[in-house]
Amino acid sequence: MTKPFSVASMQDVLLAQESRTIFENVNLEVASGEFVYLIGKTGSGKSTILKALYADLPVEKGEIVVAGYRVNHLKPSEIPFLRRKIGIVFQDFQLFTDRSVFENLAFVMHATGWTDKVAIQHRIDQILKQVGIDELMYKMPHQLSGGEQQRVAIARALLNDPLIVLADEPTGNLDPTIANDILNVFVEINKTGTAVLMATHHHNFLKKQPARVFYCEEGQVKDIDRNLVIQKMTD
């Protein structure tokens, strides 16, 4: 059995925006194959943490390492290489509205170095089956429900077999039933060995899928007991 290794870590990190400190002394680690929640109130900075991890926000102090890359030491030209090792899923899908599901995914593959048409077709077939929407391959985004669009976004994040998927409120725009379906997609992804760090305000997920929990509050990120969160929900 392969020994777990770190796929994402933050050590004594200070994050600021427009000269205002958002977080200080952040220490966080996600191991290979681990499922981790990042929770907190709206505006608590969950998205800020994820942006720092995928090199979309400068680090004022400390060290961030993701997929073997020292993120705060990367040159702008090196950032795309980091992002090929990770998957990113946004709340608002971010699909090209004028391209089919297949074309959305193929665009990403071409942009990340895939050239063989047969290999591209095979990989897209494989990933769409994995997320349960292979029959929608040639549909346009406007023909899909919100849940289906999010599955496309998840498929896009998986194309390059990432070490970790960073999911920023992936169920935020979905009704509770569809949100649970999307959670199950992430659970199945995690079972294949891909680490998942999910920012969410759906605290009921913690009951459905046990996992480690980081809590964002007042400029701090705390590793807290999942059962304490569940207890607060029922008090």
N, C-alpha and C positions, 0 to 999 in steps of 0.2 A: 504494500500500500504506500502511495506517494505521501511523503511528509508535507504538511501544509507549509506554505511560505507566504510572505507578505506580498499582496498585490497593490495595496494602497496604504500610505501612512502619512500622517502629519505629526511633526514633532515641534512643540513649543512655537506654534505658528501664530503670527499676528497678521490679521487682514484688515484693511482699511479701504474706504471709498470716499473720495472727495475730502481727504484729510480727516475723516471721521473714523475712529476705530470701531469696527464691527465685531471682531473677535480677537481675543488675546489668549496666549498660552494654550492653544488647541493641541490636544494629543489624541490621535485617532488612528486605529489600524484595522484593516480588513484583510483576512487571510484568504488564500486560494480556496475556492469552493464554499466560502462562507456567505450566509444571507444576513444582512444587517439593515436595520431600520434607522433612519434619521428623522426624528420627530421634533415638534415644537409648534408654537402658535404661529399664525400668519404673521409674517414680518420678522420672525425670529432669526432668519438668516440661513435657512436650510439650503436655498439655492446658491447662496454665497459660498458655502462649503463645497458644493459640487463644482461650481465654476472654478474655484481654486484648484480642485483636483484635475480638471481637464484643461487647465492652463488658459482660462479665459479671464482671470483676475490675478493681478500681480501680488506677490507675497512680500510683505514688508519686513518680515523677520521669521526665522525658523526654517524648517526643511520639509519639503513635500516630495515623496517618492511614489510614483505610480507606474506599474508595469515595468519596473526597472529603470525608469527615467527620473532623474532629479529635476522635477518640474520647474522649480524656481531658478534653475541654471540653464534652461533651454533657450536657444536663440529662436526668434520667430520662425525661421526656416525649418527648425527641427520639430515644432509643435505638431505638424501633420503626422509625423512618425509615431509620436505618442498616441495620437487619436486613432491610429490604425490598430493599436493594441487594446483599446477600450471601446465599449459601446455606450452611446449616450441616447437616452430617451427623454423627450420633453413632454410637458403637459399639453402643448398645443399642436402636436404631431409634426408640424413643419414639413409637409409634403409639397411637392410641385403640383399645383392644381391642374396644370395643362398636360400632365403626363400620366400614363397608366401606372398601376402598381408595379408591373414589370419594369417599365421605363424609369420609375423612381429608384428602384433598387439597382438596375443596371448602371444608372448614372453614377451612383456611389462606387460601384465596383470598378468602372472605368477610371474614376478619379483616384482610386487607390491602387491602380496598377494592373488590374485584370485586363487581359487582351483576348483570350481564347473564348470565342462565342459559345462553344459547346460547354466549356467549364462554367461560364457565366449562367447559361440556361440551367445546367444541372444544380448549381449552388442555389439559385433562386427557387427552383422546384423544391429542393431539400428544405430550405428555411421556411418557405410558406407553408409546407406541410407541418413543420415543427410548431408553428404558431396557429395552425388550424384554419388557414384561409387560402389554400392552394387553388380553390375554384374561383377566386377573385383576381387572379393574376392580371387579366387584361381589362379590368374595370378601372374607371376614372375615380379619383378621390371623392367627387361630388355624388357618386353612386353608392358610396359606402356609409355605414353608420359610424358614429363616433368610436364605438368599440372596435369596429373593423379597421378604421383608420389608425387607431393606436396599435393594433396588431401589426399593421404594415410598418409603423415606426419602430416597433420592437424587432421585426424581421430585419429592417435596415441596420439596426444596432448589432445584429448577430452575424452579419455577412462575413466579416473577417475573423470570426472565431475569437472574440475578445477574451482576455483574462478576467475582466470585470465589466459589468454593466452598471452605469450610473443612471438612475431613473429619478427624474425631478418631477414629483407629483404626477406620475403617469396616469392616475385615475381621477385627477382633480376635476375634469370636465365631464365625468361619466356618472350615470345613476348607480345606486348601490349594487344592484344585481350585476350590471356590466363590470363595475369596479372589481367585484369579487372574481369574475371570470378572468380579468386581466391579471389580478394577483396570482391566480392559478397558473397562468402562462409563465410568470416569473418564477414561480415555485418549480415548474417543470424544467425551465432553463437552468435553474440552480442545481437540479438533480443531475444534470449532465456534467457538472464540475465547474461551471462558470460562477464566479462570485457576483453577488448582487448587493449594491448599496442603494436603497430606495428611500428617498425623502417623501414623506406622506403625512397628511393630517387625518387619515383614516385609522384611528387608533384601534378600531375593532379588528384590523388586520392582525394585530398582535395575538389575538385569541386564535385566529384561524391558522396562522403560520408562525410558530414559535421561532424567535431569532434574537440575536443580541440587539440592544437598543442604545442609540446615542440621542441625547436630548439637548436641543438648542434653547438656551435661555439666558438673557441678560449678558450677552457677549461671551458666554461660556458654552462648551460642548462637554456634556457629562455622560459617561458610560453608566447607565442605570439598569436596575433590575426590571425586567419586563413585567413581572408580577405586580410590582408597585404601580405601574401605569394602569394595568388592568384593574387593580383594586380601586384606584382613583376614579375609574370609569363607572364603577358600581356603587361608590359611596353616595 
